[in-house]
Amino acid sequence: MRERSYDIVVIGSGAGGGTVAAALAPAVRDGLRILVLEQGPRLRDDEFSGRELEMAAALYEDAGGFLTADGTMTLAFGCAYGGSTVVYTGTSLIAPERVIRAWDVPGLEHEDVVRRSRRYMEENSVHYLEPELINDNNRLFVEGCRKAGYRAEQFPVNVRGCMGSSLCNLGCPNAAKQGTNRVQLPRAEREGVEVVTRAEAQRLEEHAVLVRVHPRPSGAKGEPSEWEPGDYRLHAGIVVVAAGAVGSPALLLRSRLPVPLPWLGRGFTCHPAHILVAEHAGEITNDVGHPKSYYLDRAVEEGYVLETCMYFPFTTAKNLVGHGEGHSRLMHAFPRLQMILVLACDRALRENRVTTDRSGRPVVHYRFTNKVIASLVRGTRASAHIFFAAGALRVSAPSANPPVIEAADAHRVDELARARHFKLGKVAVSAAHLMGGCAMGRGAAESVTDAWGRVHGIPWLRVADASLFPDALEINPYLTIMALADRAAQAVRADARDLLEAWRPEAEP
C-alpha cells in the first residue's frame, strides 16, 4: 500500500467538495497541501455526447439505477468530476427562512445562508433565462397554471451561453452549465489544489483515508486517474467528507471512528418524485430550450412542488404507466408530450436512514408515509388540471384509475386520482434531492456535526454536503449545500493552525 501525506483531504467534488476546495485553495500559497478525491471520472468536453444510455452510465452512480432497499424508489446522483452539479438542471434557489428557522441549529442563521448563497449565485452566473430560450413545454405550463388558478414562478439557473440543447441531466455538451466542474474545481486546481479522480475512499482511520484508485475500464468515458491504480493510505491533518447524502454517511459508517455517533445515517430524506406527461394535438418544443424554467410551489399549503421537465425517451418510457398498445401510443407521441415533475416535500424520519451491507456498500432505507403519498396525489391532480387548462388531449397519471385520463373526463380528475391507486412498486418514483444522514445539531445524541460541519468529538473530521441537513429542504439544495460548505471551509481555516500543528509531529513523511 502506497503512503502519502496531505494537510487537508476533501472527499467528493460536487456542490460541497468543490466549494470547499475552492474556498481553501488560497491556503496552498501558504504551503498547505490540499487534495480532492473524486470516485467518478473526469470527462473531456468532447465526451459529453448527449446520448442517454451512455451518459447515464458515465455520470451517475449505478448508471442512475441506484434503488432503495425495498426497490420502490430510484435515487439519482452524480458520480463524476463535479458530482451532481454535472447532471442537474442548474436551478438555483435560496433556502426559505421558515426552513432554516425550523432546523433550529445553534449558530446557523438564515441571513448567513442567504449572504453566502448570493455570493455563489454571482460566482456561478445564476440568472433568469432569456425569453427565446423558454420552450413550449414551459410556456404551456405557465399558461396552464394561469388558467387553472395557480401562479408559476421562473427558476433562476446557473448557465452561461446556454444553447438550449435540453441535455442538462446528461451533462451539458456546450459547457454552459456552471457547476463545480466548470467554476470551483478548475480554479482550485489553478491555485494548486490536487484532484484525483476514480479514487474511492473506502474508510477513514485516525487522521487517515484509505483509498482505492481504480483503472479506467476498457471503452469507458473519461480520463484515466491522475494516480496509478492501487491502494493508498493518505495521512491527513484534516479530512472533509463531502460524498453526498448517501456516500458520506456510508463512509463514516464503514470507518473506525473513535467516538459513538448514534444519529449517524439517520434522518435521510429526499423529494420523492414522479413524471406526468400529457399529449397535445400538435408538436411542441419539449426537447429544445432549457428543460426546467418554471415551477409551482405548493410546499406549505399542500406538501408538493411542480416543476417543468423534459426527460428523454428511455426515462420517459420507464416512468409511464401501463404497457402494450397504450404505452406505445404515448411514446410515439413523444414530440407532442408536455411534462411535469411532481415532487413531494418529505420530512426527515429517524427510521429513514443510510446503512451499509456486508461489503460496505451503502443501503438506503426509505418508507413512504401516507402523507407523502397524499402529497404526490395532490400534485398529480394539480398537474392534470394544468395540462388540460393548457389544451392537452389526455394525461398519463400513475395514481389515477384509469391511468390515462381523457380531456372529456377533465372535470373528474379529483375523483379519478386517489391515494388508493398509488401502488408502490408499480409507480415509477425517483428522487434527485438527497439530504440528511450526517445532520447538524446540538450534540452527538441528536446529530452528527455542529453548525460548521465539525463532527462531534472528532476535531480533525468535517462534513460539507447535503447530508448536513437536519430536515428536508423544500427546494433544490444546490445553493444551500454551497453555503454550508463555505461555512465548513471557514471553520477549517479557523482551526487549521492548531489542528495541523498538533498532527504534524506524528504525520508520516
N, C-alpha and C positions, 0 to 999 in steps of 0.2 A: 504493500500500500504506500502510495506517494504521500509525503507530508509537506504541507505549505502553511504559511502564516500570513494573516492579514489583520489589520486593526479592526475593520468593520466588514462583515459579510451580510449582504442583503439577499434573501431568498425569495425570488419572484420579481418579475419585471413589468407588471401591469400598472393599473392606476395607483396602487400602493407602493410597490417596489420601485417602479420607475420614478415616482415622485420623490421618494426617499433618496434614491441615487443622485438625482439632480440637485436636491437641496443640500446634500452632504458633499457634493463634488468639489466646492472651493477648498475643502479641507485637504485635498490632495496636494495643493500648493504648500501646505504646512507640513507635508511629509507623511500624511496618513495613507495607508494602503487600503483601498476600498474595492470590494469585489461584489458583483451581482451574479447570482446563479439563476438560470432560466432552464426549466425542464424541457421546453419545446425548442423548435428550430428557429434559426434566423433566415428568413426568406429574402431573396433578391427581388427587386421591384418587378422584373420581368416574369417572375414565377406566380404573380397574382393573376391567374387566368380567368377567374370568374366562373369556372366550371364547378357546378355544385358539389358533386361527389368527391372530386379530387381536392378541392379547397377545404371541405369539411374534414377530410382525413388529415390534411396538413396543419390545420389551425385549431381544431377542437380536441379536447380530451375525449378519448374513445370515439373519435370521429363525430362527436355531437350526440352520441348514443348512451351517455352515462345515465344509468337508471337508479331510482331509489330502491331500497332493499326489497320492497314488495312489487316493484315493477310498474307502479301506477303513474309515475311521472319521470320525464326526461329532464336532466339538468344539463344545460348548455353553457360551457365555459371554455375560454380560450386556453391554449397551451402552445405558446409561441413567444418569440421576442416581442414584447409589448403586451402580453397577456390578453385579457378580454377586451382591451381597448382597440385591438386589431379587428375584432369581429362584431362589435356592437355598432349601432347606427349613429352614434355621436350626439344623442340627445343629452342636454346639459342643463339640469335644473338645480336650484339651491334648496337645501333641505328646509321644510316648513318649520317655523318656530314651535308650533304645537308638538312636533315630533321630538325635537331636541329637548324641549322642556319636559316632556313625558319620560324621556330616557332617565332623567334625574341622576346624571353622573356628576359627582362633585368635581368642580374645576373645568367643566365643559359648558361654555356659554354659546348661545346661538349667534350672538354678534361676532364672535371669533370665527365660527364656521362660515358665516356669510363673508367676512373680510377675506379669508383665505380662498374661499370658493371664487369670489370675484377676481382675485389675482390670477387664478388658473383659467378662468374664462377668458381673460385678456391674453394670457400667455398661449392658450391653445385655440385662439381665433374663434371663440364662440359668438355666434350672431344669428339673426333670423335670416332665413333663405330669401333670395330674391323671388319675386312672383313668377318669373319664367321657369323656375326650377320646381314649381308646385305642379304635380301631375294631376290627372283626372281622378285617380283614386283618392287623393287628398281633398280635391275640390268637392267631390261628391260627398265626402264625409262632412265637410263644413256646411254644405247645402242641406244635407240630411239632418244634421244637428239643429240647424236653424228652423227648419220646417217642423221638426219633432219637438221643439221647445227647449233645446239644450244650447249651451254656448261652448263651442270648440275654442281651444286655445292653441297658439302656434308654439312649437318646440324651438328653442334656440339650439343650434347644433355646432359642433366643433369641426367645421370643414373650411378648407381654403382652396379655391379653384375647383369646386365641385362641377363635374361634367355630367351629372345625372345618370350615371351608369346603373344605379339602384342596387349595387352589389355590396353594400355596406357589411352585411352579415357574412360575406365570404372574403372579406379583406379588400379594401378599396384598390382597384387596379390602376388608379390615377394618382395615387399618393396624396389625395385630397384630405382624407380624414386625419385630424391632428391628434392621434393617440400618443401614448408614451413612446411608441416605436418611431414616431416622426419628430417628437419635440424633446421630451425629457431625457430619454436614453442616449440619443446621439450627442446632446450637449454634455451629458455626464461623461461620455467616452472621450469627447474632445478635451475635457478638463482632466483626464487621466484615470477615471474610474474604469476598472476592467470588467467586462461582461463575458461570461462563459455560457454558451447555450448547450442544449442536450445534456444538461447537468442536473441529475436528480438527487435532491437532498433526501437521504434515506433516514437519518435520525440525528439528533443532537446529543452531544456529551458535554461535560463541563468545559465551557469555552472552546467548543469544537463542533464542526459539522462533518459528518461522514457523507461523502458524495460519490455517486457513480456517474461517470461520463460515458454516454452511450455512443456507439459508432453510428454514422449516417446509414440508414437502411438502403439497400440497393434500390434505385429507382425513385426514392423518396424526394420530395421537395425540400429545399433548404440547404444551407451550407453545412459542411462538417463542423463539429465542435471546434472551438479555438484551442482546446486541450486534447491531448492524446486520450483515447478511450481507456477506461480503467477506474479503479477505486482510489479515492483521495481522502485523507484526513486533513481538514482545514482548521488550523488553530486560529481563534478569533477572540479579540478583546470584547467585541460587541457583536451580537447577532440580531438582525432584524428580520422577522418572519413575515413575509407578505405573499404567501402562496394561495390566497383566496379563502373563501368561507368553507371550502371542502379541504383544500390542501393544507392550510395552516393548522387547524385542529388535529388532522390526521398525523402530521409531522410531529407535533408536540406529544400526541398520544403514543407514538412509536418510540419516543425518546426517554432517556433516563433522567428525568427532571428531579432535582434534589428536594423539592417541596411538593406536598399534595395540592392538587387543584381540582376539587370536586366538581366545579362547574365546567371544566374543560370539555368541549364537544357539545355541551348542552345549549339549548336555545337557538338551534339552527332554524332559519326561516327563509322565506323567498316570496316571490309573487307567482303563484300558480296561474298558468295562462293557457288559453286555447284560441285557435284561429277560427273565425267565422268568415264565410265567403258568400257573396251574393252575385247572381248572374243578371247582367243588363242586356238590353236588346241589341245594342251596338258595341263595337270595340271601344275600350277606354285605354288611356295610357296608365298602366299599372306597373310595368317593369322598366320604365324610364323615369328620370327625375328622382329626387330624394324620396326614399320609401316611407319615412316616418316624420312627417312635418306637422301633424296636429294631434291633439289628444283631448279627451273629455274627462275631467277629474270629478269623480263622484265618491272619492275615498271616504270622506267624512259622513256623507249622507247615506250611502248605500254599500260601501265597502269594496268598490271596484274602480278601475281606471280603464278607459278605452283608448287605444292608440291606433292610428293608421299603420298599415304594414304592407309589405309585399314579400311573399315567400315563393321560392322557386318551385318548379313542378314536383320534384321528389318530396319536398317538405309539405307542400300543399296536399299532395295525394295521400300521404300518410295521416294527415290531420282531418281529412274529410270522413264523414260517417258513411256507413253502407259499403256496398261492393257491387260488382257486376255492372249492368247497363246504366243504372242511375249514377254510379260513381264515374263511369267512363264518360257519360254525357257532360257532367260538370267539368271534368278535366279537359275535354275537347273544347269547352267554352272558356278556357284559360284567358284568352285575350279580352274577354268580356267580364272578368271577375273583379269585383271590388272586395277588399279585405279589411277586416278589423281584428285587432288583437284584444281580447278581454283578459284583464289581469285582476286577480283578487288580492286585496290588501290583508295579508295574514298577520298574526301576532306570533312572537317567539314563545314557544312552549317548552318546558323542561324536557318532555319526552321526545320532542323532535330534536335529533342530535346526529352528530358525526361520530362514528366508531371506526375501528379497523378490523379487518379479518385476520386470519392466521398468517397470511403473507405480508401483512402491514398495509394493504390497500385500503383506501377509505370506503366506508359504507355509510350511506345516508339513510336514516330512518325518519320518515315523514308521514304523518297521519292527517288526512283530510277531515277537518271538522265540519259539522253541519253548517256552521256559519260561513266557512269558506265556500262550500258548495252553493249555499244560498246566494252569496255574492256573485259567483260565476253565472248562476242562472239569471239574476237580475241584470248583469252585464249583457248576457245573451239577449234578453228581451229588449233592452235599450238599443243594442246593435241592430236587431231586426227592425225595430221602429225607424232607426236612422236609415238603414238600407232601403226600406220601402218608401220612406219620405223622399229619398233621392232617386226613386224611379226604378228600383230593382224588380225583376220579374219573379224571382224566387230566392230564398235564403236557405243555406245549409246550416242548421243549428243542432249541434250534438246533444243538447239537453231538451229537445222537442220531440214530440210524437204526433205526426210523423216527423222525421229529422229534416226533411226538406219542406219548407213552408212556401206555398204559392201566394202570389200577390192577392188572389181572391180571398185568402184567409188572413190577410194582414191585420184585420181587426180582431183576430183571435190569438195573436201572438202570446199574450199573457196567459191565456188558457192552455196553449199548446206546449209552452216551455215551462216545465215544472221540475223541481228538485228530484222527484222520484224517477225521472227519465235520465238523470245524470248517473251513468253506470261507470264506476271506476274500473279501469282495465279495458273498457270499450270506447271511452272518450280519450282522445289523444291530448294529454296535458303536458306542458313543458314549463320550465321556469328558467329565466336567464339572470334574474337579480337575486343572487345567492348571498345570504347575510347570516351573521352570528356564528357562535361556536367558540369564540375567544372574547367574550363580552367584557366591555369596560364596566367598572363599578367601584364600590366602596372597599371591598376586601375579598380575600380568597374564598370565603364561604359562599359568596353570591356572584362572583365574577372572576375573570382571569387576569385582567390588567387594570391599571388606573386610567385616568382620563388622557394620559400622554402615551399610552401603549406600553408602559413598563409592566412586565409580568410580575405579579405579586411574589415577593420573596426571592426573585432571581434578577438582580440588578443588571446583569450583562445581557438579558434577553428581552426583546421588544417585539410587538406585533403592530403591523401597519397596513391593514386592509379591511375589507367589509366584514371579516369575522369579528371585528371590534364592536359591531352594532349590538347593543343590548336588546333591541327590539327592531321590528321591521321599519324600513323607510317607505313612505308611500309613493316614492318616485324613483326614477333611475338613480342608482347610487354613485355614479361616476364622480361628480364633483365633491360629494361628501367624503368619499374614500380619499380623494386627493387632499382635501382639507385636513382630515385626520392624520394622513400620512405626513403632511407638512408639520403638524404638531409633533408627531413622533420624531421626526428628524430634528426639530428644535430641541426636544428633550435629549436626544443623543448628543447634540452639540454641547448642551449644558453640562452633561455628565461625563463626556468623553475623557477629559483630562484625568479625573480621579480614577475612572474605571480602567483606563489604559495604563496608567502608572502602577496601579495595583496588580495588573495582569502581566505586564511585560517581563518582569524578572523571571516568571515561570514559563513564558512562552517558548515554544520550540523555535529554533533558528529557521 
